[in-house]
Amino acid sequence: MAKRRPSGDGMVRKREDGRWEGRIVIGHKENGAPIFHYLSAGTQKELLEKLHRCMEEYDGAELTEDCRMTLGKWLEIWLTECAKPSVRPSTFEGYWAYVRDKIVPYLGDKEIRKVTTGDVQKLYRKLKKEGGADGGPLAGATVRRIHGVLHQAMDVAVDRHLIVKNPTKDVTLPKKESTPRTILNDAQLERFMEAIKQDSQWHDFFYLEITTGLRRGELCGLMWSDFDEKKGTLSIRRTLHGKRGGSYYVGDTKTGKGRRIIRLPPSTVQLLTERKRTAISQWIFPNPLHPEDPIMPSSGYNRMKKLLAASGLPDLRFHDLRHTFATHALTSGVDAKTLSGILGHTQTSFTLDTYTHVTGDMHRRASEIVGGFMEKFMV
């Protein structure tokens, strides 16, 4: 039986056209035959320098025949075999869209073993500059999420001996950008509440949001079995996710802490109690045309946009209603730990970091109170 050539072993020859060609072993097929990586150069010296660098890179490598598959093919395999079974459907859809729309058009046809850090860096620069839906810039945060997907896929490729090292490890990522939050002040919140009073179909939906700060999917996924009118509590047990084509699925809450029981303000308890008397669905907020189904998250978002525009209020993301609730809760004296539990944050520190603009004001007020209290002891 022929002895297997070790990975990194190489040879050189001069071709008839005068150029120099070399090859090194980078792995073996199932039958033991070597898998070669070929290089060429104009001079023997240049080729030897290339070979030396390449032999260092592949030293000890034992790649499989699949190392010749394209990056696009590998990402398809990774999505199906690795990502889909381990993440939520909504997360998987996001991964799939990033791969289809942002990675494959640029690098999908390249052999996975030939994808370099430079290729990845060039991709991220291009996406940042013109990767948006309209051909404009793509948000740095989105580029970072795309990187997260590609990085995971390449880590698995290393484990499966498709590549020697992960080419995404040494790239420079766009700086983290703070997402501007628009929070309704007292006067704006009053105008918003007046606006929803005029909207009988959506009033209860937005009143509950403003008095609880639920995530949009949590709000749409509420069932009457979650409401305990005697205790005045609401159990957050699930999240509703809308899908393309108008379908939906019900999933777990965003985090373990997201599964929680919150105590409702008396006015909200009264509102839900009255609403329950005429309920015809298991869902607290059913689809008006199909009461057996819940209201879709996109419907709540679209209605919010119309209410804001009609009231002359600033444009908001739905999540900004959650921020509005949290900000007003903190400024009204609710402590960060209690608020963290209401919001379903994993850690109180996240709540504090998210609302530093509020806690800073609270600290200043606290120092003024302490200063005033201590003045009587000062000479």
Secondary structure, DSSP 8 states (H G I E B T S, - for coil): ------TT-EEEEE-TTS-EEEEEEEEE-TTS-EEEEEEEESSHHHHHHHHHHHHHHHTT--B-GGGGSBHHHHHHHHIIIIIHHHS-HHHHHHHHHHIIIIIHHHHTTSBGGG--HHHHHHHHHHHHHH-STTSS---HHHHHHHHHHHHHHHHHHHHTTS-SS-TTTT---------------HHHHHHHHHHHHT-TTTHHHHHHHHHH---HHHHHT-BGGGEETTTTEEEE--EEEE-TTS-EEEE--SSGGGSEEEE--HHHHHHHHHHHHT--SSBSSB-SS-TTSB--HHHHHHHHHHHHHHHT-----HHHHHHHHHHHHHHTT--HHHHHHHHT-S-HHHHHHHTHHHHHHHHHHHHHHHHHHHHTT--
